[in-house]
Amino acid sequence: MFKNLLKNLGLHDPKPDFTTEQLKAKVESGESLEGADLRGLDFFGVDYWLSKPSVPGGRRGLVSLNGVSLRYSNLSGAKFHSVDMVKANLEGANLTKAILSFADLTGADLTGADLTGADMTGAHLSNTNLNHAIMKAARLQYVIFDSVRGLNTVDLSDAYLKLADLSNSNLEHANMKGANLWEAKLNGAKLRGADLSGVEWSGAILHNADLRGQNFDHCSMGGEFNYADFRGASMAHTYLRCLAHANLSGVNLANAHLGEADLTGADLSYTNLSNIKLYNADLTGANLTGADLTGVFISDTNFSGANLEGANLTALHENSMTIEDSTAGYLKYYSYRNS
């Protein structure tokens, strides 16, 4: 009784409620572990624990917690490296700084779980429920988010997502502030309304991604954004390169750095491109109808086949450009400037 009182007051000795062997016995007997304090337990390396052939998904020699209920349990710092946790119930569990690297969480329920600082490197997240989970500063490199539920409600601020695969994920309104997306895949991802401030984009691939209305001012976006939708976004003073066939219609790109950028076939109609740098850029076939190109710096830029009808080219700074087959209106303007 006195121990429980201290526990309720948060003054008890921070040890797990069970030893590893006691926990093994409870799991094998089917006893509920809801609310258990299992902080710091190491589940890796227990010989053939629940890895019997009769256990679906069991991997010989590794621990299995398939289907186990650990709702609201304290698993802070617990080690689940390579553990099978298929369809485990971890709703509301405290998994702060837990080790879940290469764990199989297929179909697991992590609703409201706190995974702050957890190491989930290479974890298998397929059809996993992450509604309102907290993954702040979690290590999620190499993770494939396959049909994950509730991802747009997850706190992914400062998360390390290097080489993670978030393709076709719904991340609308998600908190990804300060996340590291180095070489991550977000093809077809929905990112409208997400907090992307301070995100590291180096090498990220966002083909066909929905980035409408985002604020990328002063960002360095070294990833690939081919066919991405940037309508309504602000990208002033931004560094960009791979934007082939991207939809940038109406976007604010004032003072952006587009040196060596691939903008072939991009829709830049009515886009604010004032004072941008287009050194060695390729705008072959781009639509620049009504775009504001006031004060643009151009050198070795290819505008072949581009549509510049109605574009504002006041105070253009050019050294050399390729303009074969461009819109007649632009050719007339160019001839006037060089007559």
N, C-alpha and C positions, 0 to 999 in steps of 0.2 A: 504493500500500500504506500509506504514512504517512498519507494522507488518510483511508483507511478506519479506521485505528487511532484517529485523533483523533475520527472520527465515532462509533465504538463507545464511546469514552470520554466522549462528549458535549462534546468540546472543539473541534469543527470550527466553521468560520465558518458561522453560521446562514443559508445561502443555499439555494434550491431546487436539486435535482439537475439540473434541466433548465430551459432558457429556455422561454418560451411556444411558440416555433416548434418547438423540439426535441420538446416534449411533443406538439404537434399531429402531428408526423410519426410519433411512436411510436403514438399512438392510431389514426391512419389506417392504419398497417401492421398493427394488431391486436396489437402487442407488449404483454405484461403490464406493468402498472405497480405490481404488488403490492410493498408495502414502500417505495415511493418517498417521498422527502422533497420535498413540493411546497409547503412553508409559504410563505405570503404571495403566491403567484401569483394574478394577476387573470385570470379566465377570461371576463370580460365584454367584449364589443366586438371580438372577433376576427372579422373579416369572413367570414361564411358558413362558418365552420369546422364541418364535419360537419353542416351544415344542408341537406344535399341532399334532394330529394324522396324518395329511396329510403330515407332513414332514418325509420323509424316514429316519429311524434311530434315530428319535427324542426320547429322554428319558424324561418322564414327570418330571417336576420340575427342569430340568437342562437347561442351556443355549444351544442353537444350532446355529452354524455358518456353517451349511452344505452348501457346494457349494459357499460360499462367497469368493469374490476376495479381498485379502489384499496384492497384489503384491507390493513389495518395501516399505511397510508400516513400520513405526517405532513402534514396539510392545515391545520395551525394558522394561522389568520388568512387563509387563502385566500379569494378572492372568487368566489362562484358565483352572483351575482345573476342571476336569470332563466335560469339554465342548465338544459337538459334533462338529467336524470340518471335517466331511466326504467330501472328494473331494474339500476341500478348496484350493484356490490358494494362497500360501504363498511364491511364488518365490521371491528371493532376499530380503525377509523381515528381519528386525532387531529384532530378538527374544532373544537377549542377556539377560540372567538372568530372562527370562520369566518363569512363572509357567504353565507347561503343564501336570502336573501329572494326570494320568488316563484319559487324553483327548483322544478322538477317532479321529485319523488322517488317517483312512482308505482311500486310494486312493488320499490323499492330495499331492499337489505339493510343495515340500520344496527345489526346485532347487536353489542352491546358497544362501540359507537362513543362517543367522548367529545365531546359537544356543549356543554360548559360555556361559558356566555357567548356562544354562537352566536346570530346574528341570522337567524331563520327566518320573519320576517314574511311572511305570505301564501303560505308554501310549500305545495305540493300533496302531501299525505300520504295516498295512497289505496292500501290493501293493502300498506303499508310495514311492514317488520319492524323493530320497535324493542326487541326482547328485550334487557333489561339495559343499554340505552343510558343515558347520563348527560346530562341536559338541565338541569342545575342552573343557575339564573339565565339560562336561554336566553330569547330574545324570540320568542314564539310567537303573537303577536296575529294575528287573522284566519285562523289555520290551521284547516282542517277536517280532523279526524281521522276519516277514512272507512275503516272496516274495518281499522284499524291493528292489527297483531299485537304482543302482548307489552307493551301499554301499562301494565299493572299492575305490571310489573317495572322501569319507568323511574324514574329519580330526577328528579322535577319540582320539587324544593325550590327556592323563590325564583323559579320560572319566571314569566314575564310572559305570561299567557294572556288578556289583554283581548280580548273579542269572539271568542274561539276557539270552535269548535263541537266539543264532546266528547260529544255526544248518543249514548246507548246504548253508551258505552264501558265496558269492564271495567277499573276502577281499584281493585279490591279490593287492599288492603295496599300501595298505591302510596305513595311518599314525596312528598307535596305540601306539606310544611311551608313556610309563608310564601309560598305561591304567590298571585299576583294573578289572581283570576277575575272581574274587573270586567266585568259584562255578558256573561260567557261563557255558553254554552248547555251544560247537562249533563242534558238531559231523558232520563230513563230510565237514567242512569248508575249503575253499581254501585260504591259507595264504602265498603262494609263493610271495616273494618280499615285503611283508608287513614289516613295521618298528615295531618290537616287543621288542625293547630295553627297559629295565626297567619294563616290564609287570609283574604284580602280578598274578601268576598262581594257587595259593592255591585252591585246590578242583575243579579246572576247568576240564571239561570233553571234550576231543578232540578225541574221537574214530573215526578212518578213516579220520582224518584231513590231509590235504596236507601241510606239513611244509618243503618241499624240499628247500635246499639251505639256510636255515635260520642260523643265528649266535646266538647260545644260550650260548656262553662262559660265565662262572661265574654266570649262572642263577640258581635260586632255582625253580625247576619245580615240584611242589608237586601235580600236577593234574594227570588225567588219560589219557594216550596216546596210548591205545590199538589199534592195527592195523593202527596207524598213519604212514605216509610216511615221513621219515627224510633224505632221500637220498641227499647227497651233503651238509648236514648241518654240522656245527661245534658246538660241545658241550663240549669243554674242560673245566674242573673244574666245571662241572655242577652237580647239585643234581637231581636225577631222581628215580622214583619208579615204576609206573604202565605203563609197556611197552609191555604187552603180545601181541605177533604176530605183533609187530611194525616192519616196514621196516627201518632198520638202516644200510643197506648195504653201505660200504664205508665212513661212518660218522666218524668224528674225535671226539672220546670220551676220549681222553687222560686225565688222572688225574680226571676223573669224579667220583662222589660218587654214587655207585649203591647198597649201603647197603640195604638189605631186598627188593630189586627190583624184580618185577615179569617180567621176560623176557622169559616166556614159549613160545616156538614156534617163537621167534623173529628171524629176518634175520639180523645177525651180520657179514655176509660174508665180508671179506676184510676190516673190521672196525678197526680203531686204538683204541685199548682198553688198551694201555700201561699205567701202574701204576694206574689203576683204583682199587677201593675198592669194592669187591663183597661179603662182609660179609652177610651171611644168604640169599643170592640171589638164585632165582630159574631160572635156564636156561634149564629146561627140554625140550628136543626136539628143542633147538635153533640151528640155522645154523651158525657156527663159522668158516666156511671154509676160510682159508687164513687170518684169523684175527690176528692182532698183540696183543698178550697178555703179552708182555714183562713186567716183574716186577709187575704183577697183584697180589693183596693181596686177598687171598681166605680163608674163614673160614665158615664151615657149609654151603657150596655152593653145590647146586644140579645141576649136569651136565648130569643126566640120559637121554640117547637117544640123546644127543647133538652131532653134527657133528663138529669135530675139525680137520678135514683133512687139512694138510698144514698150520695149525696155528703155530705161533711163540710163544713158551712157555718158552723162555729164562728167567732165574732169577725169576721163579714163586715162590711166597711166599704162602705156604698153611699150614693150620692146619688140616682141615678135609674137605672131600667132598664126595658126592655120585656120582659115575661114572658108574653105572650099564648100560650096553648096549650102551656105548659110542662107537665112532668110533675106530676100531682096532688100528689105528695109535696112537691115544691118549693113549690107554691102554698100548701099548708097551712103550710109552714115560714114562708113570706113573710108570710102573714096573721097568724101568731102573733107575729112580730117587730114588726108594725106595728099590733097591736091595742091 
